[in-house]
Amino acid sequence: MNASELREKTADQLNEELVALKKEAFNLRFQQATGQLENTARMRDVKRGAARVKTILNEKAKAAAGEAS
């Protein structure tokens, strides 16, 4: 999911997406530790996706704080 699609979502939806990505990252780490992980590039994509969601959440929080001032 790219940043423009994420910017269209609400903060609650972004938080749900972040939780889902963190769960997936946990599962991928577990698979890697047990030697079952086949697509190692997926770990990188999930980490970047989580970082992207956090960035958008921070942008939205900063914009909301700016409007309140």
mmCIF file as Biopython writes it, N, C-alpha, C and O atoms, coordinates in Angstrom:
data_model
#
loop_
_atom_site.group_PDB
_atom_site.id
_atom_site.type_symbol
_atom_site.label_atom_id
_atom_site.label_alt_id
_atom_site.label_comp_id
_atom_site.label_asym_id
_atom_site.label_entity_id
_atom_site.label_seq_id
_atom_site.pdbx_PDB_ins_code
_atom_site.Cartn_x
_atom_site.Cartn_y
_atom_site.Cartn_z
_atom_site.occupancy
_atom_site.B_iso_or_equiv
_atom_site.auth_seq_id
_atom_site.auth_asym_id
_atom_site.pdbx_PDB_model_num
ATOM 1   N N  . MET A ? 1  ? 0.852  -1.166  0.000  1.0 0.0 1  A 1 
ATOM 2   C CA . MET A ? 1  ? 0.000  0.000   0.000  1.0 0.0 1  A 1 
ATOM 3   C C  . MET A ? 1  ? 0.902  1.235   0.000  1.0 0.0 1  A 1 
ATOM 4   O O  . MET A ? 1  ? 1.823  1.339   0.810  1.0 0.0 1  A 1 
ATOM 5   N N  . ASN A ? 2  ? 0.635  2.156   -0.902 1.0 0.0 2  A 1 
ATOM 6   C CA . ASN A ? 2  ? 1.492  3.329   -0.977 1.0 0.0 2  A 1 
ATOM 7   C C  . ASN A ? 2  ? 0.974  4.464   -0.088 1.0 0.0 2  A 1 
ATOM 8   O O  . ASN A ? 2  ? -0.122 4.391   0.467  1.0 0.0 2  A 1 
ATOM 9   N N  . ALA A ? 3  ? 1.779  5.496   0.029  1.0 0.0 3  A 1 
ATOM 10  C CA . ALA A ? 3  ? 1.491  6.577   0.972  1.0 0.0 3  A 1 
ATOM 11  C C  . ALA A ? 3  ? 0.211  7.335   0.621  1.0 0.0 3  A 1 
ATOM 12  O O  . ALA A ? 3  ? -0.515 7.766   1.517  1.0 0.0 3  A 1 
ATOM 13  N N  . SER A ? 4  ? -0.070 7.500   -0.654 1.0 0.0 4  A 1 
ATOM 14  C CA . SER A ? 4  ? -1.274 8.251   -1.030 1.0 0.0 4  A 1 
ATOM 15  C C  . SER A ? 4  ? -2.538 7.507   -0.605 1.0 0.0 4  A 1 
ATOM 16  O O  . SER A ? 4  ? -3.525 8.130   -0.212 1.0 0.0 4  A 1 
ATOM 17  N N  . GLU A ? 5  ? -2.509 6.176   -0.684 1.0 0.0 5  A 1 
ATOM 18  C CA . GLU A ? 5  ? -3.656 5.390   -0.220 1.0 0.0 5  A 1 
ATOM 19  C C  . GLU A ? 5  ? -3.797 5.479   1.294  1.0 0.0 5  A 1 
ATOM 20  O O  . GLU A ? 5  ? -4.909 5.514   1.820  1.0 0.0 5  A 1 
ATOM 21  N N  . LEU A ? 6  ? -2.675 5.515   1.984  1.0 0.0 6  A 1 
ATOM 22  C CA . LEU A ? 6  ? -2.708 5.590   3.446  1.0 0.0 6  A 1 
ATOM 23  C C  . LEU A ? 6  ? -3.219 6.948   3.919  1.0 0.0 6  A 1 
ATOM 24  O O  . LEU A ? 6  ? -3.907 7.026   4.937  1.0 0.0 6  A 1 
ATOM 25  N N  . ARG A ? 7  ? -2.894 8.011   3.197  1.0 0.0 7  A 1 
ATOM 26  C CA . ARG A ? 7  ? -3.325 9.348   3.603  1.0 0.0 7  A 1 
ATOM 27  C C  . ARG A ? 7  ? -4.839 9.501   3.535  1.0 0.0 7  A 1 
ATOM 28  O O  . ARG A ? 7  ? -5.403 10.365  4.206  1.0 0.0 7  A 1 
ATOM 29  N N  . GLU A ? 8  ? -5.501 8.674   2.735  1.0 0.0 8  A 1 
ATOM 30  C CA . GLU A ? 8  ? -6.956 8.742   2.607  1.0 0.0 8  A 1 
ATOM 31  C C  . GLU A ? 8  ? -7.666 8.070   3.776  1.0 0.0 8  A 1 
ATOM 32  O O  . GLU A ? 8  ? -8.866 8.269   3.966  1.0 0.0 8  A 1 
ATOM 33  N N  . LYS A ? 9  ? -6.941 7.280   4.558  1.0 0.0 9  A 1 
ATOM 34  C CA . LYS A ? 9  ? -7.551 6.547   5.668  1.0 0.0 9  A 1 
ATOM 35  C C  . LYS A ? 9  ? -7.604 7.411   6.922  1.0 0.0 9  A 1 
ATOM 36  O O  . LYS A ? 9  ? -6.869 8.389   7.058  1.0 0.0 9  A 1 
ATOM 37  N N  . THR A ? 10 ? -8.497 7.021   7.839  1.0 0.0 10 A 1 
ATOM 38  C CA . THR A ? 10 ? -8.592 7.724   9.118  1.0 0.0 10 A 1 
ATOM 39  C C  . THR A ? 10 ? -7.513 7.204   10.068 1.0 0.0 10 A 1 
ATOM 40  O O  . THR A ? 10 ? -6.857 6.201   9.786  1.0 0.0 10 A 1 
ATOM 41  N N  . ALA A ? 11 ? -7.339 7.887   11.179 1.0 0.0 11 A 1 
ATOM 42  C CA . ALA A ? 11 ? -6.331 7.487   12.154 1.0 0.0 11 A 1 
ATOM 43  C C  . ALA A ? 11 ? -6.641 6.100   12.733 1.0 0.0 11 A 1 
ATOM 44  O O  . ALA A ? 11 ? -5.731 5.306   12.974 1.0 0.0 11 A 1 
ATOM 45  N N  . ASP A ? 12 ? -7.921 5.817   12.954 1.0 0.0 12 A 1 
ATOM 46  C CA . ASP A ? 12 ? -8.301 4.499   13.473 1.0 0.0 12 A 1 
ATOM 47  C C  . ASP A ? 12 ? -7.958 3.396   12.483 1.0 0.0 12 A 1 
ATOM 48  O O  . ASP A ? 12 ? -7.454 2.341   12.866 1.0 0.0 12 A 1 
ATOM 49  N N  . GLN A ? 13 ? -8.233 3.644   11.218 1.0 0.0 13 A 1 
ATOM 50  C CA . GLN A ? 13 ? -7.908 2.653   10.194 1.0 0.0 13 A 1 
ATOM 51  C C  . GLN A ? 13 ? -6.396 2.448   10.097 1.0 0.0 13 A 1 
ATOM 52  O O  . GLN A ? 13 ? -5.925 1.329   9.892  1.0 0.0 13 A 1 
ATOM 53  N N  . LEU A ? 14 ? -5.649 3.530   10.244 1.0 0.0 14 A 1 
ATOM 54  C CA . LEU A ? 14 ? -4.187 3.423   10.198 1.0 0.0 14 A 1 
ATOM 55  C C  . LEU A ? 14 ? -3.655 2.632   11.394 1.0 0.0 14 A 1 
ATOM 56  O O  . LEU A ? 14 ? -2.719 1.844   11.262 1.0 0.0 14 A 1 
ATOM 57  N N  . ASN A ? 15 ? -4.261 2.850   12.557 1.0 0.0 15 A 1 
ATOM 58  C CA . ASN A ? 15 ? -3.843 2.093   13.735 1.0 0.0 15 A 1 
ATOM 59  C C  . ASN A ? 15 ? -4.127 0.602   13.560 1.0 0.0 15 A 1 
ATOM 60  O O  . ASN A ? 15 ? -3.321 -0.237  13.964 1.0 0.0 15 A 1 
ATOM 61  N N  . GLU A ? 16 ? -5.262 0.276   12.963 1.0 0.0 16 A 1 
ATOM 62  C CA . GLU A ? 16 ? -5.582 -1.129  12.697 1.0 0.0 16 A 1 
ATOM 63  C C  . GLU A ? 16 ? -4.579 -1.728  11.715 1.0 0.0 16 A 1 
ATOM 64  O O  . GLU A ? 16 ? -4.148 -2.870  11.878 1.0 0.0 16 A 1 
ATOM 65  N N  . GLU A ? 17 ? -4.212 -0.957  10.703 1.0 0.0 17 A 1 
ATOM 66  C CA . GLU A ? 17 ? -3.229 -1.411  9.713  1.0 0.0 17 A 1 
ATOM 67  C C  . GLU A ? 17 ? -1.876 -1.644  10.382 1.0 0.0 17 A 1 
ATOM 68  O O  . GLU A ? 17 ? -1.182 -2.614  10.077 1.0 0.0 17 A 1 
ATOM 69  N N  . LEU A ? 18 ? -1.512 -0.746  11.296 1.0 0.0 18 A 1 
ATOM 70  C CA . LEU A ? 18 ? -0.237 -0.884  12.001 1.0 0.0 18 A 1 
ATOM 71  C C  . LEU A ? 18 ? -0.216 -2.137  12.865 1.0 0.0 18 A 1 
ATOM 72  O O  . LEU A ? 18 ? 0.787  -2.851  12.896 1.0 0.0 18 A 1 
ATOM 73  N N  . VAL A ? 19 ? -1.304 -2.410  13.559 1.0 0.0 19 A 1 
ATOM 74  C CA . VAL A ? 19 ? -1.390 -3.620  14.384 1.0 0.0 19 A 1 
ATOM 75  C C  . VAL A ? 19 ? -1.262 -4.862  13.512 1.0 0.0 19 A 1 
ATOM 76  O O  . VAL A ? 19 ? -0.569 -5.811  13.878 1.0 0.0 19 A 1 
ATOM 77  N N  . ALA A ? 20 ? -1.928 -4.860  12.361 1.0 0.0 20 A 1 
ATOM 78  C CA . ALA A ? 20 ? -1.866 -6.002  11.455 1.0 0.0 20 A 1 
ATOM 79  C C  . ALA A ? 20 ? -0.444 -6.212  10.937 1.0 0.0 20 A 1 
ATOM 80  O O  . ALA A ? 20 ? 0.024  -7.346  10.831 1.0 0.0 20 A 1 
ATOM 81  N N  . LEU A ? 21 ? 0.240  -5.114  10.615 1.0 0.0 21 A 1 
ATOM 82  C CA . LEU A ? 21 ? 1.610  -5.229  10.120 1.0 0.0 21 A 1 
ATOM 83  C C  . LEU A ? 21 ? 2.550  -5.731  11.206 1.0 0.0 21 A 1 
ATOM 84  O O  . LEU A ? 21 ? 3.452  -6.522  10.931 1.0 0.0 21 A 1 
ATOM 85  N N  . LYS A ? 22 ? 2.344  -5.277  12.434 1.0 0.0 22 A 1 
ATOM 86  C CA . LYS A ? 22 ? 3.201  -5.744  13.527 1.0 0.0 22 A 1 
ATOM 87  C C  . LYS A ? 22 ? 2.992  -7.227  13.795 1.0 0.0 22 A 1 
ATOM 88  O O  . LYS A ? 22 ? 3.946  -7.948  14.086 1.0 0.0 22 A 1 
ATOM 89  N N  . LYS A ? 23 ? 1.730  -7.693  13.698 1.0 0.0 23 A 1 
ATOM 90  C CA . LYS A ? 23 ? 1.459  -9.120  13.877 1.0 0.0 23 A 1 
ATOM 91  C C  . LYS A ? 23 ? 2.128  -9.933  12.775 1.0 0.0 23 A 1 
ATOM 92  O O  . LYS A ? 23 ? 2.707  -10.990 13.026 1.0 0.0 23 A 1 
ATOM 93  N N  . GLU A ? 24 ? 2.039  -9.421  11.554 1.0 0.0 24 A 1 
ATOM 94  C CA . GLU A ? 24 ? 2.667  -10.129 10.437 1.0 0.0 24 A 1 
ATOM 95  C C  . GLU A ? 24 ? 4.184  -10.164 10.604 1.0 0.0 24 A 1 
ATOM 96  O O  . GLU A ? 24 ? 4.815  -11.182 10.321 1.0 0.0 24 A 1 
ATOM 97  N N  . ALA A ? 25 ? 4.773  -9.059  11.060 1.0 0.0 25 A 1 
ATOM 98  C CA . ALA A ? 25 ? 6.216  -9.024  11.280 1.0 0.0 25 A 1 
ATOM 99  C C  . ALA A ? 25 ? 6.622  -10.042 12.342 1.0 0.0 25 A 1 
ATOM 100 O O  . ALA A ? 25 ? 7.643  -10.716 12.205 1.0 0.0 25 A 1 
ATOM 101 N N  . PHE A ? 26 ? 5.823  -10.150 13.395 1.0 0.0 26 A 1 
ATOM 102 C CA . PHE A ? 26 ? 6.106  -11.142 14.434 1.0 0.0 26 A 1 
ATOM 103 C C  . PHE A ? 26 ? 6.079  -12.547 13.850 1.0 0.0 26 A 1 
ATOM 104 O O  . PHE A ? 26 ? 6.981  -13.348 14.098 1.0 0.0 26 A 1 
ATOM 105 N N  . ASN A ? 27 ? 5.039  -12.843 13.074 1.0 0.0 27 A 1 
ATOM 106 C CA . ASN A ? 27 ? 4.923  -14.169 12.478 1.0 0.0 27 A 1 
ATOM 107 C C  . ASN A ? 27 ? 6.080  -14.463 11.525 1.0 0.0 27 A 1 
ATOM 108 O O  . ASN A ? 27 ? 6.580  -15.587 11.479 1.0 0.0 27 A 1 
ATOM 109 N N  . LEU A ? 28 ? 6.500  -13.457 10.770 1.0 0.0 28 A 1 
ATOM 110 C CA . LEU A ? 28 ? 7.619  -13.655 9.854  1.0 0.0 28 A 1 
ATOM 111 C C  . LEU A ? 28 ? 8.920  -13.902 10.612 1.0 0.0 28 A 1 
ATOM 112 O O  . LEU A ? 28 ? 9.730  -14.737 10.209 1.0 0.0 28 A 1 
ATOM 113 N N  . ARG A ? 29 ? 9.119  -13.172 11.714 1.0 0.0 29 A 1 
ATOM 114 C CA . ARG A ? 29 ? 10.324 -13.400 12.526 1.0 0.0 29 A 1 
ATOM 115 C C  . ARG A ? 29 ? 10.324 -14.814 13.093 1.0 0.0 29 A 1 
ATOM 116 O O  . ARG A ? 29 ? 11.363 -15.471 13.149 1.0 0.0 29 A 1 
ATOM 117 N N  . PHE A ? 30 ? 9.154  -15.273 13.509 1.0 0.0 30 A 1 
ATOM 118 C CA . PHE A ? 30 ? 9.028  -16.622 14.062 1.0 0.0 30 A 1 
ATOM 119 C C  . PHE A ? 30 ? 9.340  -17.659 12.986 1.0 0.0 30 A 1 
ATOM 120 O O  . PHE A ? 30 ? 10.040 -18.638 13.243 1.0 0.0 30 A 1 
ATOM 121 N N  . GLN A ? 31 ? 8.813  -17.437 11.775 1.0 0.0 31 A 1 
ATOM 122 C CA . GLN A ? 31 ? 9.094  -18.354 10.672 1.0 0.0 31 A 1 
ATOM 123 C C  . GLN A ? 31 ? 10.579 -18.375 10.334 1.0 0.0 31 A 1 
ATOM 124 O O  . GLN A ? 31 ? 11.137 -19.431 10.034 1.0 0.0 31 A 1 
ATOM 125 N N  . GLN A ? 32 ? 11.214 -17.214 10.382 1.0 0.0 32 A 1 
ATOM 126 C CA . GLN A ? 32 ? 12.639 -17.156 10.076 1.0 0.0 32 A 1 
ATOM 127 C C  . GLN A ? 32 ? 13.444 -17.920 11.124 1.0 0.0 32 A 1 
ATOM 128 O O  . GLN A ? 32 ? 14.398 -18.623 10.792 1.0 0.0 32 A 1 
ATOM 129 N N  . ALA A ? 33 ? 13.061 -17.780 12.370 1.0 0.0 33 A 1 
ATOM 130 C CA . ALA A ? 33 ? 13.790 -18.450 13.453 1.0 0.0 33 A 1 
ATOM 131 C C  . ALA A ? 33 ? 13.664 -19.965 13.355 1.0 0.0 33 A 1 
ATOM 132 O O  . ALA A ? 33 ? 14.585 -20.689 13.733 1.0 0.0 33 A 1 
ATOM 133 N N  . THR A ? 34 ? 12.543 -20.447 12.856 1.0 0.0 34 A 1 
ATOM 134 C CA . THR A ? 34 ? 12.343 -21.891 12.743 1.0 0.0 34 A 1 
ATOM 135 C C  . THR A ? 34 ? 12.761 -22.428 11.375 1.0 0.0 34 A 1 
ATOM 136 O O  . THR A ? 34 ? 12.653 -23.627 11.118 1.0 0.0 34 A 1 
ATOM 137 N N  . GLY A ? 35 ? 13.236 -21.545 10.500 1.0 0.0 35 A 1 
ATOM 138 C CA . GLY A ? 35 ? 13.704 -21.969 9.198  1.0 0.0 35 A 1 
ATOM 139 C C  . GLY A ? 35 ? 12.605 -22.217 8.184  1.0 0.0 35 A 1 
ATOM 140 O O  . GLY A ? 35 ? 12.846 -22.875 7.173  1.0 0.0 35 A 1 
ATOM 141 N N  . GLN A ? 36 ? 11.410 -21.711 8.422  1.0 0.0 36 A 1 
ATOM 142 C CA . GLN A ? 36 ? 10.290 -21.942 7.528  1.0 0.0 36 A 1 
ATOM 143 C C  . GLN A ? 36 ? 10.025 -20.778 6.572  1.0 0.0 36 A 1 
ATOM 144 O O  . GLN A ? 36 ? 9.182  -20.887 5.682  1.0 0.0 36 A 1 
ATOM 145 N N  . LEU A ? 37 ? 10.735 -19.674 6.750  1.0 0.0 37 A 1 
ATOM 146 C CA . LEU A ? 37 ? 10.482 -18.487 5.931  1.0 0.0 37 A 1 
ATOM 147 C C  . LEU A ? 37 ? 11.073 -18.683 4.543  1.0 0.0 37 A 1 
ATOM 148 O O  . LEU A ? 37 ? 12.266 -18.946 4.395  1.0 0.0 37 A 1 
ATOM 149 N N  . GLU A ? 38 ? 10.224 -18.550 3.526  1.0 0.0 38 A 1 
ATOM 150 C CA . GLU A ? 38 ? 10.688 -18.721 2.153  1.0 0.0 38 A 1 
ATOM 151 C C  . GLU A ? 38 ? 10.946 -17.392 1.467  1.0 0.0 38 A 1 
ATOM 152 O O  . GLU A ? 38 ? 11.908 -17.269 0.708  1.0 0.0 38 A 1 
ATOM 153 N N  . ASN A ? 39 ? 10.110 -16.398 1.716  1.0 0.0 39 A 1 
ATOM 154 C CA . ASN A ? 39 ? 10.246 -15.100 1.061  1.0 0.0 39 A 1 
ATOM 155 C C  . ASN A ? 39 ? 10.811 -14.097 2.062  1.0 0.0 39 A 1 
ATOM 156 O O  . ASN A ? 39 ? 10.058 -13.435 2.775  1.0 0.0 39 A 1 
ATOM 157 N N  . THR A ? 40 ? 12.118 -13.988 2.113  1.0 0.0 40 A 1 
ATOM 158 C CA . THR A ? 40 ? 12.750 -13.107 3.090  1.0 0.0 40 A 1 
ATOM 159 C C  . THR A ? 40 ? 12.514 -11.626 2.777  1.0 0.0 40 A 1 
ATOM 160 O O  . THR A ? 40 ? 12.595 -10.783 3.670  1.0 0.0 40 A 1 
ATOM 161 N N  . ALA A ? 41 ? 12.228 -11.316 1.532  1.0 0.0 41 A 1 
ATOM 162 C CA . ALA A ? 41 ? 11.974 -9.924  1.158  1.0 0.0 41 A 1 
ATOM 163 C C  . ALA A ? 41 ? 10.684 -9.409  1.783  1.0 0.0 41 A 1 
ATOM 164 O O  . ALA A ? 41 ? 10.513 -8.200  1.945  1.0 0.0 41 A 1 
ATOM 165 N N  . ARG A ? 42 ? 9.785  -10.302 2.129  1.0 0.0 42 A 1 
ATOM 166 C CA . ARG A ? 42 ? 8.516  -9.893  2.748  1.0 0.0 42 A 1 
ATOM 167 C C  . ARG A ? 42 ? 8.758  -9.209  4.090  1.0 0.0 42 A 1 
ATOM 168 O O  . ARG A ? 42 ? 8.023  -8.291  4.456  1.0 0.0 42 A 1 
ATOM 169 N N  . MET A ? 43 ? 9.782  -9.646  4.829  1.0 0.0 43 A 1 
ATOM 170 C CA . MET A ? 43 ? 10.108 -9.011  6.113  1.0 0.0 43 A 1 
ATOM 171 C C  . MET A ? 43 ? 10.430 -7.531  5.904  1.0 0.0 43 A 1 
ATOM 172 O O  . MET A ? 43 ? 9.983  -6.671  6.663  1.0 0.0 43 A 1 
ATOM 173 N N  . ARG A ? 44 ? 11.201 -7.259  4.880  1.0 0.0 44 A 1 
ATOM 174 C CA . ARG A ? 44 ? 11.581 -5.884  4.573  1.0 0.0 44 A 1 
ATOM 175 C C  . ARG A ? 44 ? 10.347 -5.055  4.203  1.0 0.0 44 A 1 
ATOM 176 O O  . ARG A ? 44 ? 10.192 -3.922  4.658  1.0 0.0 44 A 1 
ATOM 177 N N  . ASP A ? 45 ? 9.476  -5.630  3.378  1.0 0.0 45 A 1 
ATOM 178 C CA . ASP A ? 45 ? 8.266  -4.920  2.968  1.0 0.0 45 A 1 
ATOM 179 C C  . ASP A ? 45 ? 7.366  -4.601  4.161  1.0 0.0 45 A 1 
ATOM 180 O O  . ASP A ? 45 ? 6.789  -3.516  4.238  1.0 0.0 45 A 1 
ATOM 181 N N  . VAL A ? 46 ? 7.250  -5.547  5.084  1.0 0.0 46 A 1 
ATOM 182 C CA . VAL A ? 46 ? 6.388  -5.343  6.253  1.0 0.0 46 A 1 
ATOM 183 C C  . VAL A ? 46 ? 6.966  -4.256  7.154  1.0 0.0 46 A 1 
ATOM 184 O O  . VAL A ? 46 ? 6.232  -3.398  7.645  1.0 0.0 46 A 1 
ATOM 185 N N  . LYS A ? 47 ? 8.278  -4.291  7.371  1.0 0.0 47 A 1 
ATOM 186 C CA . LYS A ? 47 ? 8.913  -3.262  8.198  1.0 0.0 47 A 1 
ATOM 187 C C  . LYS A ? 47 ? 8.732  -1.879  7.583  1.0 0.0 47 A 1 
ATOM 188 O O  . LYS A ? 47 ? 8.434  -0.911  8.283  1.0 0.0 47 A 1 
ATOM 189 N N  . ARG A ? 48 ? 8.912  -1.797  6.286  1.0 0.0 48 A 1 
ATOM 190 C CA . ARG A ? 48 ? 8.751  -0.508  5.615  1.0 0.0 48 A 1 
ATOM 191 C C  . ARG A ? 48 ? 7.297  -0.045  5.634  1.0 0.0 48 A 1 
ATOM 192 O O  . ARG A ? 48 ? 7.015  1.146   5.767  1.0 0.0 48 A 1 
ATOM 193 N N  . GLY A ? 49 ? 6.391  -0.989  5.501  1.0 0.0 49 A 1 
ATOM 194 C CA . GLY A ? 49 ? 4.972  -0.643  5.569  1.0 0.0 49 A 1 
ATOM 195 C C  . GLY A ? 49 ? 4.596  -0.083  6.926  1.0 0.0 49 A 1 
ATOM 196 O O  . GLY A ? 49 ? 3.854  0.895   7.016  1.0 0.0 49 A 1 
ATOM 197 N N  . ALA A ? 50 ? 5.107  -0.701  7.982  1.0 0.0 50 A 1 
ATOM 198 C CA . ALA A ? 50 ? 4.834  -0.213  9.334  1.0 0.0 50 A 1 
ATOM 199 C C  . ALA A ? 50 ? 5.420  1.186   9.524  1.0 0.0 50 A 1 
ATOM 200 O O  . ALA A ? 50 ? 4.781  2.053   10.120 1.0 0.0 50 A 1 
ATOM 201 N N  . ALA A ? 51 ? 6.618  1.400   9.023  1.0 0.0 51 A 1 
ATOM 202 C CA . ALA A ? 51 ? 7.239  2.725   9.131  1.0 0.0 51 A 1 
ATOM 203 C C  . ALA A ? 51 ? 6.434  3.756   8.348  1.0 0.0 51 A 1 
ATOM 204 O O  . ALA A ? 51 ? 6.276  4.893   8.792  1.0 0.0 51 A 1 
ATOM 205 N N  . ARG A ? 52 ? 5.928  3.359   7.186  1.0 0.0 52 A 1 
ATOM 206 C CA . ARG A ? 52 ? 5.126  4.262   6.373  1.0 0.0 52 A 1 
ATOM 207 C C  . ARG A ? 52 ? 3.839  4.650   7.102  1.0 0.0 52 A 1 
ATOM 208 O O  . ARG A ? 52 ? 3.440  5.814   7.080  1.0 0.0 52 A 1 
ATOM 209 N N  . VAL A ? 53 ? 3.190  3.681   7.745  1.0 0.0 53 A 1 
ATOM 210 C CA . VAL A ? 53 ? 1.962  3.964   8.490  1.0 0.0 53 A 1 
ATOM 211 C C  . VAL A ? 53 ? 2.254  4.898   9.662  1.0 0.0 53 A 1 
ATOM 212 O O  . VAL A ? 53 ? 1.497  5.835   9.918  1.0 0.0 53 A 1 
ATOM 213 N N  . LYS A ? 54 ? 3.351  4.642   10.370 1.0 0.0 54 A 1 
ATOM 214 C CA . LYS A ? 54 ? 3.716  5.513   11.496 1.0 0.0 54 A 1 
ATOM 215 C C  . LYS A ? 54 ? 3.983  6.938   11.023 1.0 0.0 54 A 1 
ATOM 216 O O  . LYS A ? 54 ? 3.610  7.899   11.697 1.0 0.0 54 A 1 
ATOM 217 N N  . THR A ? 55 ? 4.623  7.074   9.878  1.0 0.0 55 A 1 
ATOM 218 C CA . THR A ? 55 ? 4.910  8.402   9.333  1.0 0.0 55 A 1 
ATOM 219 C C  . THR A ? 55 ? 3.619  9.150   9.024  1.0 0.0 55 A 1 
ATOM 220 O O  . THR A ? 55 ? 3.487  10.329  9.354  1.0 0.0 55 A 1 
ATOM 221 N N  . ILE A ? 56 ? 2.674  8.474   8.398  1.0 0.0 56 A 1 
ATOM 222 C CA . ILE A ? 56 ? 1.402  9.113   8.061  1.0 0.0 56 A 1 
ATOM 223 C C  . ILE A ? 56 ? 0.642  9.489   9.330  1.0 0.0 56 A 1 
ATOM 224 O O  . ILE A ? 56 ? 0.037  10.559  9.397  1.0 0.0 56 A 1 
ATOM 225 N N  . LEU A ? 57 ? 0.671  8.610   10.343 1.0 0.0 57 A 1 
ATOM 226 C CA . LEU A ? 57 ? 0.012  8.928   11.615 1.0 0.0 57 A 1 
ATOM 227 C C  . LEU A ? 57 ? 0.624  10.178  12.246 1.0 0.0 57 A 1 
ATOM 228 O O  . LEU A ? 57 ? -0.097 11.031  12.763 1.0 0.0 57 A 1 
ATOM 229 N N  . ASN A ? 58 ? 1.951  10.285  12.206 1.0 0.0 58 A 1 
ATOM 230 C CA . ASN A ? 58 ? 2.609  11.468  12.768 1.0 0.0 58 A 1 
ATOM 231 C C  . ASN A ? 58 ? 2.273  12.720  11.974 1.0 0.0 58 A 1 
ATOM 232 O O  . ASN A ? 58 ? 2.105  13.794  12.552 1.0 0.0 58 A 1 
ATOM 233 N N  . GLU A ? 59 ? 2.174  12.592  10.653 1.0 0.0 59 A 1 
ATOM 234 C CA . GLU A ? 59 ? 1.786  13.742  9.833  1.0 0.0 59 A 1 
ATOM 235 C C  . GLU A ? 59 ? 0.383  14.215  10.197 1.0 0.0 59 A 1 
ATOM 236 O O  . GLU A ? 59 ? 0.130  15.414  10.316 1.0 0.0 59 A 1 
ATOM 237 N N  . LYS A ? 60 ? -0.523 13.258  10.372 1.0 0.0 60 A 1 
ATOM 238 C CA . LYS A ? 60 ? -1.900 13.610  10.717 1.0 0.0 60 A 1 
ATOM 239 C C  . LYS A ? 60 ? -1.964 14.251  12.108 1.0 0.0 60 A 1 
ATOM 240 O O  . LYS A ? 60 ? -2.721 15.198  12.323 1.0 0.0 60 A 1 
ATOM 241 N N  . ALA A ? 61 ? -1.171 13.734  13.048 1.0 0.0 61 A 1 
ATOM 242 C CA . ALA A ? 61 ? -1.155 14.300  14.398 1.0 0.0 61 A 1 
ATOM 243 C C  . ALA A ? 61 ? -0.588 15.723  14.377 1.0 0.0 61 A 1 
ATOM 244 O O  . ALA A ? 61 ? -1.088 16.612  15.066 1.0 0.0 61 A 1 
ATOM 245 N N  . LYS A ? 62 ? 0.441  15.919  13.590 1.0 0.0 62 A 1 
ATOM 246 C CA . LYS A ? 62 ? 1.029  17.256  13.490 1.0 0.0 62 A 1 
ATOM 247 C C  . LYS A ? 62 ? 0.054  18.237  12.845 1.0 0.0 62 A 1 
ATOM 248 O O  . LYS A ? 62 ? -0.049 19.387  13.271 1.0 0.0 62 A 1 
ATOM 249 N N  . ALA A ? 63 ? -0.658 17.780  11.819 1.0 0.0 63 A 1 
ATOM 250 C CA . ALA A ? 63 ? -1.642 18.644  11.174 1.0 0.0 63 A 1 
ATOM 251 C C  . ALA A ? 63 ? -2.782 18.994  12.118 1.0 0.0 63 A 1 
ATOM 252 O O  . ALA A ? 63 ? -3.260 20.128  12.123 1.0 0.0 63 A 1 
ATOM 253 N N  . ALA A ? 64 ? -3.221 18.028  12.914 1.0 0.0 64 A 1 
ATOM 254 C CA . ALA A ? 64 ? -4.290 18.270  13.871 1.0 0.0 64 A 1 
ATOM 255 C C  . ALA A ? 64 ? -3.838 19.230  14.964 1.0 0.0 64 A 1 
ATOM 256 O O  . ALA A ? 64 ? -4.620 20.061  15.427 1.0 0.0 64 A 1 
ATOM 257 N N  . ALA A ? 65 ? -2.576 19.119  15.379 1.0 0.0 65 A 1 
ATOM 258 C CA . ALA A ? 65 ? -2.058 20.030  16.403 1.0 0.0 65 A 1 
ATOM 259 C C  . ALA A ? 65 ? -1.932 21.439  15.836 1.0 0.0 65 A 1 
ATOM 260 O O  . ALA A ? 65 ? -2.146 22.419  16.550 1.0 0.0 65 A 1 
ATOM 261 N N  . GLY A ? 66 ? -1.588 21.541  14.564 1.0 0.0 66 A 1 
ATOM 262 C CA . GLY A ? 66 ? -1.479 22.840  13.932 1.0 0.0 66 A 1 
ATOM 263 C C  . GLY A ? 66 ? -2.823 23.535  13.793 1.0 0.0 66 A 1 
ATOM 264 O O  . GLY A ? 66 ? -2.913 24.757  13.917 1.0 0.0 66 A 1 
ATOM 265 N N  . GLU A ? 67 ? -3.862 22.760  13.537 1.0 0.0 67 A 1 
ATOM 266 C CA . GLU A ? 67 ? -5.205 23.329  13.423 1.0 0.0 67 A 1 
ATOM 267 C C  . GLU A ? 67 ? -5.732 23.777  14.777 1.0 0.0 67 A 1 
ATOM 268 O O  . GLU A ? 67 ? -6.486 24.746  14.862 1.0 0.0 67 A 1 
ATOM 269 N N  . ALA A ? 68 ? -5.339 23.077  15.836 1.0 0.0 68 A 1 
ATOM 270 C CA . ALA A ? 68 ? -5.818 23.416  17.172 1.0 0.0 68 A 1 
ATOM 271 C C  . ALA A ? 68 ? -5.198 24.693  17.698 1.0 0.0 68 A 1 
ATOM 272 O O  . ALA A ? 68 ? -5.783 25.373  18.541 1.0 0.0 68 A 1 
ATOM 273 N N  . SER A ? 69 ? -4.012 25.020  17.200 1.0 0.0 69 A 1 
ATOM 274 C CA . SER A ? 69 ? -3.322 26.224  17.677 1.0 0.0 69 A 1 
ATOM 275 C C  . SER A ? 69 ? -3.880 27.503  17.118 1.0 0.0 69 A 1 
ATOM 276 O O  . SER A ? 69 ? -3.389 28.585  17.441 1.0 0.0 69 A 1 
#
